[in-house]
Amino acid sequence: MYEIDYLPRFRESEADGLVSTKGYFYYFQDIAAGFYHEMGKGNNRIPQKYGVSWVYSKYKLKIYDKCDFDHIIHIATWVSKLDAVRSWQEMRITRGEDLLCEGRLESCVVDMQAKKIEKLSCIELPDDLAEGDLTVEPFTRRLKPSNTKEYRCSHTVEYTDIDLSRHMNNLHYVDMFMNAFDPDFYDRFFITDFEIHYINQAYYGEELRIFCEQSGDEYRLFAFNHDDAVAAACIIKVKANEKT
């Protein structure tokens, strides 16, 4: 297990001045990357040593409460399962005895030049790494758009969207999908669940078109690239804000 104590910053807040969905995703990425960095198996080492880099394929967050900037939070991550090509990491964020958020991340290592997923054995992970403690339910098996989807917005991948792998950074998809809703939506609703699947990579200059379909308190969003293939998809579940 890898753990840190952290005092949230204002830059991580949303329009209400509190940290929630976006901030928690950033914390998850930081601690997930930190876990493998501490082992010498992070993206600061493996591209040079093994010719591959970590790519995140799925995230799932369950959000119970927001946090402010007055209290230190505790963030923990561990590997719950490994197979030949995938790593699953769990994450938990607490403030004292209060559980704020928990989630799961699926990742793999990819040869970025060949654009090919490699076996985890190529980076020599320890055999006993997985601890087997699961926190949330499994990922949705498949996210597929229906014929009832409606257009919401478009996003062009800019320089600040891309990362070391030269494709759109996974967390910038979170911003993009959240921007499919207006401020009134976030005044009325609190996001309780956010699951995102990365399906096809998007690169600099590419335009992504965001479509949405709704069923009750669940919203499914899909980002289509220029070939009409789905680059990423997400499920967002909400509940009414207590203020409304």
N, C-alpha and C positions, 0 to 999 in steps of 0.2 A: 504494500500500500504506500502511496505517496500523498503527503498531506502538507498543507500550508495554512497559515493564518493570514488574513488579508483585510485591510481597511478599504472599503469601496471608495471610488473617486467620482466626483461630479460628472466627469467626462463620460462615464459609463451609464448615466441616467437617461431616462426617456423624458417626454414632454411634461410629465407630472413631477419631475425632480427626483424620482426614485429609480432604483435599479430593478429591472425585471427581465423580460425575455432576452433582449439584445445583450445586456450585460452578463446574464447567466451563460449564454452561449460563448461569449468571449472568455469567461472564467473557465469554462469546460475545455475550450481549445488550449488555453494556457497550461492548465494542469495536466491535460492528456499529453501534450507535447513535452511538458516538464518531466513526466514519468519516464518516457523513453530517453530523453536527453540525459537524465541522471544515470541511466544505464549505459550511456555511450551508444545508444541505438536510435538517436533522434535525427532529424533532418539537418542538424549541424554536423553530422559525421557520416551517415550512411551513403549520401550521394557520392562522396569522395572515395569511401572505402569499398562500397559494394555496387555502386552504379545504379542505385534505386532511391526512391524517396517515398515517404508515407503519403498516402492519399486517403482522405476521409470519404466514406461512401454513404453513411447514414448517421443521423443524430436523432435522439428522442429525449425530450425534456418533459417532466411533470413539475409544474410550478404551483407552489402552495401560498407563497407570500412574497411581497417585495421587500427590499432592504434600503436603508438610508446610509448616511455617511458618518454616523455617530458611533456605530458599533462594529467591532471586528467580527468577521465571519470566518468559519472554518470550512475549507474545501478539501475533499479527499477523493482519490481515484485509485482504482485497482483493476487488474485484468481479470475478468470473470471466465473467459473462455478463449481458446485458440483452436483453429483448425489449420489445414495445410496453407491457406492463403489469407485468412481473416483473423483479426484481433478484435475482441469486444472488451471495451473498458466501461466500467460503471463510474458514476460521479455522484457525490452527495454534498450539498451545501447546507450548513447549519449555522445558527446564531444562538449560542448558548444551548438550551434544550430544544429550541424551535427548529424544525425542518423546513427550510425555505424552498429547496429544489432538489430533484434527483433526476438521473438520466443515464442514457447508454449511448456509446459511440462505437460504430463499426468502421474499421480501417484496414487497409492492405498496403503492400509495397509495390510500386510500379516502376518499371524501367521507362523513364519519360521519353527517351529517344525512340525506343521501339514501340512505346505506348502499349505495353504488355504487363499484365499482373504477374508477379513472380511469387514463388513459394516463400513463406516466412523463414524457412530453413536457410535461405540465402544470406540472411543477416545474423544467423547464429543466436537466436533467442534461447534463453534457458528453458529446459523442458518442464520445469516445475513453476513456471511463471504464473499460471492461472490459479486464482484462489477460489473460484466457483461460487461466489456470493452474488446473486442477482438482485437488483433493486426494483426494476420496473418490468412490465409485461413485454413480450417479444415485439419486434418490429412488425409493422403491417407487411403482409407478404408481397403485395404488389399494388402500386399506385398507377391507375390507368384512367385517363380522362374519358368523360362521357360526352354525349351529344348535347348536353344541356349547359355546357360551360359558356361563360360570357367574358368578353375582353375587358381587362381592367387598365393595363398600362404597358409601357415598353421601357426597356433599359438597354443602353449601349455600354458594352464593357469598355471601361477606360483604364488608363495606366494605373490609377490607384486601386483598381479592382483586382489586379493580377498579383500573384505571389511568386515564390521561388520556382515553382513548376511552370510558370508562365501561362497558367490558366486562371480563370476567375476564382479568387479565394472563396472557400466554402462559406465563410461567415458573411460575405457580401451578398450571397443569395438570401440570407436571413433578412438583411436590410431591405433587399429588393422585394421580397414577398410581403414584409410588413408594410411597405409603402403602397401596397395594393389597396389599403384601407385609409380612410381619411381620419383626421383628429377626433371627429365626433364618434367614430367607431370605438376608439380607445378610451374616450370619456365614458362610454356606455358599458364597455365590456372589459373583462380581465382575461388574459390568455392563460388557460390552465394546462394545455398540452400543445406541444409543437414538435412534430416529427417531420424530418426532411430527408429525402433521398436524392443523391447525386447520381445522375444516369449517364449523361454525355457532357464532356467538358466544353466550356465556352472560353473563347480566346479574345484578345484585344481587338476592338472594332466590331465585334459581333453584336447584333441586335437581338435581344430576347423579348418575346411578347408574352405577357402574363395573362392567363385566363383563370377564372374562378367558378366553382360550383358549390352550392350550399345545400346542406340538409340539416335542418334544425340548428343546433349550436355548433355544428361542424362545418368547416370551410376547407375545401381542397383546392389548391392552387398549382398551376402547371406553367413552367417557363419553356416556351418553344423557341428553337433556334431557326436559322434561315432555311434549313432543310425540312422544317415542320417536325423535327424530332424533339422529344422532351429532353431538355438539358437537366432539369431538376423538378421535383414535385414535393409538395408538403401537405400535411394535415394540421390544421389549427382548430383547437376546441376552445370555447370561451364560456364564461358565465357572466351574469350581470354584475356590474360594479356595485358595491354596497352603498356608494354615494348616491346612486340613481334610484 
